[in-house]
Structures are given as structure tokens and as C-alpha cells.
Amino acid sequence: MIERLTEQLSTRIDEITASLTPKERTSDTVRFLQGVKERPAGNIKQAPQAAQRALAKTKNPEIGMAELVRVVEEDPTLGQALLRYANSAYYNTGSSVVSLRHAAQRVGASGVHNVVLSVMLEGMLCKPGGEYQKMVIQVRDHLVRTAPIARAIGRSFGLVPDECFSLALLHDAGKLIIFDVIGTLRHETRRDVDVPRSVVSRVLRDVHEPLGGAAVLNWGLGETVATSIAAHHRKPIPSVDDRMSEVLFVAERAEHALSGVIPRDVAAWWEEGAIYGDPARVEELISAYTQRELAA
């Protein structure tokens, strides 16, 4: 699969390169595009070692509660994140937990897995500098807001809610990797890079899906997750049923609607993404989620 994603990414970068105007074709632009193109070859930014170890353990279906607690005890950042997650509106049953053991018991292995992914996401944030720094935060915030929506609607697609959360948390990881390329170039040149925003916008739009798919493969999250992330805009519509990409497609649009970016029109999303299932039920779940957020 990595070969297919690499070829797809390479083709899209070549198309962008061929479309550059003379003004866009700066030396930094050429280096930037080459840097993005080379990422799936093994240069995708790795998660911190502690997060990688924790991720490997939480993916083990036979992990015991004592081992699960030790996973988060090894890293204060994971511990703090777990307590926040366990006391969130989704898990809070009316009383707060203050111990890692009780927090792990409340959310289970899948919840701890999501906490680890959240910490990984924060570790991916880079410093591309200039106008792009704000865009990095916007992408991070979009991921954080989309994840609980995906969890809220996931069961209506026949999926495990916490798995939908983790999938949505990483669906635009390719964009963060693109910004990391800019940050690396900035570090090497010791100045803000001269890559026109028009070029960065095209790369973000056309390349983040295969790059994100390659990233999650690199992190050992499996081909199923990679396939859905690599096709979450559903353009073209996947040739086989892919409920995970459907959840991502709908959850992302719901987040944009809740943020005021686009109108809320579930029926139109259903038609655009060729979504399977009951749009009325998803509409109800999005409304319920919105009410909970307003009440929080």
C-alpha cells in the first residue's frame, strides 16, 4: 500500500510543479515540493518515543489494567491528558476521577489509545514560521473538534465510537507533515521561507490525503485506517464500501458547519459523499452533540 500512496503523492506533486507560474517557482518552492515528495520514503516525522511505546501497548488487545496504568505513569504528559479525557463530558458520569487507575478504568484501553494519539498530535506541531504558524494551529484545532463529532455519530455507521475518535483525530495529519517540511526548510535556511501561499494551499488540498495515509502506516496503525484517511474527501468515491471514510467525510463537514464555515445540510453531504445509511439519524446525533457542547 505504501507504494501506491507514494506513487499517488508523487504524481500530485509533479502536477503541482508543472502548474507553477514563474512567480511561484522560487528556489524555496522547488525545495519545499521535493521535501513533501520525499516524505513517504521514510522521512515522516515520528512520534515521541514515550508515545510510540504507549501506542504499541494500547493496541495490544490482551493488555491488563495494571499495565495500562503503567503506560501513562511513565509520562506525566500522558497522565495529565488521561485525566482530562476521563473527566470530559463524554465519559463523566457525574463525579470526577483524580487517580490514573480510576481514569484508565473509566475509559478503557481504547480511551487510553486515544489519549496517546492526542499527545502524538501535539508532538507533531511544528514551527513553520510566518503566516503558516497560525495555519498549523487551525489544523490542530480542526482535528480536535472533529474527533468527538466522529465518535458521536460513529455507531450509526456500525463502527466503534472510540475508533472513530482516533481516526478523526489523525485524518488531516498529512497537513501537519506538510507544515513540518516548511519548518525543516526554515531551520535549514535560518529564515522564513519564500513559498507562495497559493502553492502551499494547493499542496495542502491535493496531497494531505495520501501523505496522511502513508504517515499512519509508518506509525503502525494499519492499512484499514490508512485507506480511510487517504480517501476521506471521497473524491473519487471509493470503489469499495468504506464506512470509516464516510464517518470522516460527514464529521469533517459537521465540524465546518458548527464552526460557521459552511451551511449545515446533512442531506447534501449524503449526496456529495455517496454516504450509506440513515441521514436523519446522523442529523439527530449531530444536534444532540451540539446541544451537549452548548450546555458544557
Buried (B, 14 or more C-beta within 10 A) or exposed (E): EBEEBBEBBBEBBEEBBEEBEEEBEBEBBEBBBEBBBBBBEEBBBBBBEBBBBBBEBBBEEEBEEEBBBBBBBEBEBBBBBBBEBBBEEBBEEEEEBEEBBBBBBBBBBBBBBBBBBBBBBEBBBBBBBBEBBEBBEEBBEBBBBBBBBBBBBBBBBEBEBBBBBBBBBBBBBBBBBBBBBBBBBBBEEEEBBEBBEEBBEBBBEBBBBBBBBBBBBBBEBEEEBBBBBBBBBBEEEBEEEBBBBBBBBBBBBBBBBBEEEBEBEBEEBBEBBEBEBEBEBBBBBBEEBBEEBEEE
